[in-house]
Amino acid sequence: LSDWTCSCPSPQTGVETAKAATCTIDECVVTDAACTTCARTTCSDEGQACNDPNQAPDVLSDWTCSCPSPQTGVETAKAATCTIDECVVTDAACTTCARTTCSDEGQACNDPNQAPDVLSDWTCPDVLSDWT
């Protein structure tokens, strides 16, 4: 007795013995084509991390893609637009970043193009000649 189980329908997961199962769906993990709200490879194809903050079956399309450090950017239910401000990032992994190069000389830093594929374009503009 009491050896019966309840299982959640695919693509949800969850199994319980002798009681109703608590079903969840991680839209970042499920690759079943029947899950039209799932991320599948949307984030990973772009080198981004996927996170499904609420895995309740009635909360769908809340998954997010986030950019890898030192890039920034997060989007819900789609790939994120990543940027990197080489003037702001202090992460040692960013070998093209200015870090304190400009501020050490009392200058501002300017990164005119923050696209992750455009690096080493930051400058320390001379305050008097470049900003007037």
Helices and strands as residue ranges (DSSP letters): E 5-7, E 15-17, G 44-46, E 49-51, E 64-66, E 74-76, G 103-105, H 127-130
